Amino acid sequence: MRTDLALAPYRDFDYPRLVAEPAGGVWTPGPDTFRVEEVPLYPFGGQGEHAALWVERAGRSTRDLAVAVARRLGVGPAAVGYAGMKDKRCTAVQGFTVTGVTTEAARAAFEAEGARVLTATRHRNKLRLGHLAANRFRVVVEGADPAAVERVLTILRSWGVPNYFGPQRFGAKGDNALQGARVLRGEVRTGRWKRDLLVSALQSAVFNEVLARRLEANTLDRPLQGDVLRKADSGGLFVCTDPRAEAGRVERFEVAPTGPMWGRKMVRPVGEVAREEARVLGAFGLGEDLFARQAGARRPLRIPLAGVEVRPLGTATEVEFLCPPGTFATSVVREITGAPAGFTLDTGINRDV
């Protein structure tokens, strides 16, 4: 069932979870129950060709805000840079850069679009997706006992979080992966930006299935012969030739086993790991040749959880945590609540949080 592209992930089935006994409760995303703050790689420099702003906004997606600001300034959408796509139904604090405009004009445009500008200066480089150190999330879960939430988070701190792509990646109808396959087969023609979005959803569906099978096989937290491992400090990739030698580094989150984002430049595992990834691809009815025009990448199968705080909030529990870029808050929350995350957050463009 999980490899049927006609089904909607998180609605028609549920991926396996790490925590056997969740805390329960319900999370309803909204500006008051879902907050994310970017942790920058480094401060804006104060000089350069780009206006650089830290902005707080709610009620619209990152992409929607960026396009509206570009239109107001009379520049193309590509002139507005950002490091992460944040959800419409959250309060987000994040950085933006705008090329070729004054700092004052950029500030005025964001404020005219309902955003609150926290700082405005200059920077030499355009912000690009993924160009941040981490995201700090804050979510409010109704009906969960704080002690039970603490127990779940203790497990996640020790074992790591399964790094699933969340429901946002698959679209409001849950069919982005299916449409991605149709795009690659030439059955659907669309613009470059949407094409990349849909194909990424297809790659994400395959990744999620590889991750699900590793979790079911109880090998999520251990290196396998032939695994492609990723260094946490540099992002460098290498093939594991001695699992016993690498086991300690995996346990300490210094390196992590990775899963495939299929494409021609993707670093390939070897041996049984390679054969299993190929079997997953085949289970979706896909072949490697379909991704010949995609660059490809590797993504960690699990990620560390840091900066955890749990606070009682009336009948609810507020949970704060820090995750690497590209992590979905839904992957943490579904381990807490045990819910299948059978909702789709509204990013406005169906991109990740």
C-alpha positions in Angstrom: 0.0 0.0 0.0 2.8 2.5 0.9 4.2 2.2 -2.6 0.9 3.0 -4.4 1.3 6.5 -5.8 -2.4 6.8 -6.2 -2.8 6.9 -2.4 -2.2 10.0 -0.3 0.6 9.6 2.3 -0.5 10.5 5.9 -4.1 10.1 4.9 -4.6 6.7 3.3 -1.9 5.0 5.5 0.6 5.9 8.3 4.3 5.4 8.3 5.8 3.4 11.1 6.9 5.4 14.2 9.9 5.0 16.5 8.0 5.5 19.8 5.8 2.5 20.6 3.8 4.3 23.4 3.1 7.9 22.4 1.8 10.6 24.8 -1.4 11.2 22.9 -3.0 14.6 22.5 -3.9 16.7 19.4 -2.0 19.3 17.6 -4.0 21.8 15.5 -1.5 24.0 13.6 -2.1 27.8 13.8 -0.2 31.0 14.6 -0.8 30.5 18.3 0.1 26.8 18.4 2.9 26.6 15.8 6.0 28.9 15.8 9.3 28.4 14.0 12.4 30.6 14.2 15.3 30.2 11.9 18.8 30.0 13.4 21.1 31.7 10.9 24.5 30.3 9.9 26.0 33.8 10.6 24.7 37.3 11.1 24.0 39.6 8.1 27.2 41.5 7.3 25.9 45.1 7.2 27.2 45.8 3.7 26.5 44.5 0.2 24.1 44.6 -2.8 21.2 42.9 -1.0 18.8 44.3 1.5 18.7 41.8 4.4 15.8 41.6 6.8 14.7 39.5 9.7 10.9 39.3 9.5 8.1 37.9 11.6 4.9 36.9 9.7 1.8 34.8 10.1 -1.1 33.8 7.9 0.7 33.4 4.6 3.4 31.1 3.3 7.0 32.2 2.7 6.6 31.9 -1.0 3.4 34.0 -1.1 5.0 36.7 0.9 8.1 36.8 -1.2 6.1 37.0 -4.5 3.9 39.8 -3.1 7.0 41.8 -1.9 8.7 41.4 -5.3 5.6 42.6 -7.1 5.3 45.6 -4.8 9.0 46.5 -5.4 8.7 45.9 -9.1 11.4 43.2 -9.2 11.2 39.6 -10.3 10.4 36.8 -7.7 14.0 35.5 -8.0 15.3 38.8 -6.5 13.8 37.8 -3.1 15.9 35.2 -1.3 15.1 33.1 1.8 16.6 30.1 3.5 13.5 28.1 4.4 9.9 27.6 3.3 7.7 28.2 6.3 4.1 27.1 6.6 1.1 29.4 6.3 -0.5 28.2 9.5 2.3 29.3 11.8 4.1 32.3 13.2 7.6 32.4 11.5 10.7 34.4 12.1 13.0 34.2 9.2 15.5 36.0 7.0 15.0 37.5 3.6 17.3 39.2 1.1 16.2 41.4 -1.8 18.5 42.2 -4.6 18.8 45.7 -6.1 16.6 47.7 -3.8 17.3 50.1 -0.9 16.9 48.8 2.6 14.2 51.3 3.3 12.2 50.2 0.3 12.5 46.6 1.3 11.3 47.3 4.8 8.4 49.3 3.5 7.3 46.5 1.1 7.4 43.8 3.8 5.5 46.0 6.3 2.9 46.9 3.6 2.3 43.1 3.2 1.5 42.7 6.9 4.9 41.4 8.1 6.8 42.8 11.1 10.4 43.7 10.2 12.6 43.0 13.2 15.9 44.2 11.7 16.9 45.6 8.3 20.5 45.9 7.0 22.6 44.9 4.0 24.3 41.6 3.0 26.8 40.5 0.3 25.0 37.2 -0.5 21.5 36.2 -1.5 19.9 33.8 0.9 19.2 30.4 -0.7 17.2 27.4 0.4 18.9 25.4 3.2 21.2 28.3 4.0 20.6 28.2 7.8 22.0 26.4 10.8 18.8 25.1 12.3 15.1 25.7 13.0 13.7 26.2 16.5 10.1 25.0 16.7 7.4 25.6 19.3 4.2 23.6 19.2 1.2 23.4 21.5 -0.3 19.9 22.0 -3.8 19.8 23.6 -4.7 17.0 26.0 -1.3 15.4 26.5 0.2 14.9 29.9 3.5 16.8 30.2 5.2 13.9 31.9 4.2 11.6 29.1 5.5 14.1 26.5 8.8 14.3 28.5 9.1 10.5 28.3 8.6 10.5 24.5 11.1 13.3 24.0 13.7 11.5 26.2 13.5 8.6 23.7 13.8 10.9 20.7 16.8 12.6 22.3 18.5 9.3 22.7 17.5 7.5 19.5 17.0 10.4 17.1 13.9 11.4 15.1 13.0 9.5 11.9 13.6 12.1 9.3 10.4 11.6 7.2 9.2 14.2 4.8 6.0 15.5 6.2 2.5 15.8 4.7 3.2 19.3 3.4 5.5 17.8 0.8 2.7 15.8 -0.8 0.2 18.6 -1.3 -3.3 19.3 -0.2 -4.7 16.3 -2.2 -1.7 14.1 -1.3 -1.0 13.5 -5.0 2.2 15.6 -5.6 4.3 12.4 -5.9 1.9 10.9 -8.5 2.0 14.1 -10.4 5.8 14.1 -10.2 5.9 10.7 -11.9 3.6 12.0 -14.6 5.9 15.0 -15.1 9.0 12.8 -15.5 7.1 10.6 -17.9 6.2 13.5 -20.1 2.5 13.2 -19.4 2.2 16.6 -17.8 3.9 19.8 -18.7 4.3 22.6 -16.3 6.6 25.5 -15.3 10.1 24.9 -13.9 9.3 25.9 -10.3 6.2 23.6 -10.1 8.0 20.8 -12.0 10.8 20.8 -9.4 8.2 20.8 -6.6 6.3 17.8 -8.0 9.5 15.8 -8.8 10.8 16.5 -5.3 7.6 15.0 -3.9 8.2 11.8 -5.9 11.8 11.6 -4.6 10.5 12.2 -1.1 7.9 9.4 -1.3 10.7 6.9 -2.3 12.9 8.3 0.5 10.1 7.9 3.1 9.6 4.2 2.1 13.3 3.5 2.4 13.2 5.1 5.9 10.1 3.2 6.9 11.7 -0.2 5.9 14.8 0.7 7.9 12.7 1.5 10.9 10.8 -1.8 10.6 14.0 -3.7 10.3 15.4 -2.0 13.4 18.4 -0.6 11.5 17.7 3.1 11.6 20.3 3.8 14.2 23.1 1.5 13.0 25.4 1.7 10.0 25.2 -1.1 7.4 27.9 -2.4 5.1 27.6 -0.3 2.0 25.6 2.5 3.6 26.3 6.0 2.4 27.1 7.9 5.6 26.9 11.7 6.0 29.2 13.7 8.3 27.3 16.0 10.6 30.0 18.7 10.7 30.8 19.0 7.0 28.0 17.2 5.2 30.6 15.0 3.5 29.5 11.6 2.2 31.3 8.3 2.2 30.5 4.6 1.8 30.6 2.5 5.0 33.1 -0.3 4.7 33.4 -1.2 8.4 30.1 -0.9 10.3 31.6 -1.8 13.7 34.1 1.0 13.4 31.4 3.5 12.5 28.8 2.4 15.0 30.0 4.7 17.8 30.0 7.7 15.5 26.5 7.0 14.4 25.3 6.6 18.0 26.8 10.0 18.8 25.2 11.6 15.7 28.6 12.4 14.3 27.7 10.6 11.1 24.3 9.4 9.9 23.0 6.7 7.5 21.3 8.3 4.5 18.5 7.5 2.1 18.1 8.3 -1.6 16.8 11.4 -3.3 17.2 9.8 -6.7 19.2 11.5 -9.4 22.2 11.1 -11.7 24.7 12.7 -9.2 23.4 10.9 -6.1 26.2 9.0 -4.3 25.3 5.4 -4.5 25.5 2.8 -1.7 26.9 -0.6 -2.5 25.9 -4.2 -1.8 22.7 -5.1 -0.1 21.9 -1.5 0.7 22.0 -0.6 -3.0 19.9 -3.6 -3.9 17.2 -2.6 -1.3 17.0 1.0 -2.5 16.6 -0.4 -6.0 13.8 -2.7 -4.8 12.0 0.2 -3.2 12.2 2.2 -6.4 10.9 -0.8 -8.4 8.0 -1.2 -5.9 6.8 2.2 -6.9 7.0 1.1 -10.6 9.9 3.5 -11.2 13.3 3.1 -12.8 16.6 4.9 -12.2 16.5 6.2 -15.8 13.4 8.2 -15.0 15.6 10.5 -12.8 18.3 11.0 -15.4 17.7 14.8 -15.5 17.6 15.2 -11.7 20.8 16.0 -9.8 19.9 13.8 -6.8 21.1 13.9 -3.2 21.4 11.9 0.0 19.3 12.7 3.1 19.9 11.6 6.7 17.5 8.8 7.8 17.4 10.2 11.3 18.3 13.5 12.9 19.2 14.6 16.4 16.8 16.5 18.6 18.2 19.3 20.8 17.1 22.3 22.8 14.1 20.4 24.2 11.8 22.2 26.6 8.4 21.1 27.9 6.0 23.5 29.6 2.5 22.9 30.9 0.1 25.4 29.4 -3.4 25.0 31.0 -4.9 21.9 29.4 -2.1 21.8 26.8 1.6 21.2 26.7 4.0 23.5 24.9 7.0 21.8 23.4 10.1 23.5 22.1 12.9 21.8 20.1 15.7 22.5 17.7 16.2 20.5 14.5 18.6 20.7 11.5 17.4 22.4 8.3 15.0 20.4 6.2 13.4 18.6 9.2 9.7 18.6 9.4 8.1 19.5 12.8 5.4 17.0 12.0 8.0 14.2 12.2 8.5 15.1 15.9 4.9 15.8 16.7 3.6 12.5 15.3 6.0 10.7 17.6 4.5 12.6 20.5 0.9 12.3 19.7 0.8 9.0 17.9 -1.5 10.5 15.4 -1.1 9.5 11.7 -0.7 13.2 10.8 -3.7 12.8 8.6 -3.9 16.5 7.8 -2.0 18.6 5.3 -0.6 21.8 6.5 -1.2 24.8 4.2 2.1 26.2 2.9 0.3 27.9 0.1 2.7 26.1 -2.3 3.0 22.6 -0.7 6.6 22.9 0.4 8.2 21.9 3.6 8.2 23.8 6.9 
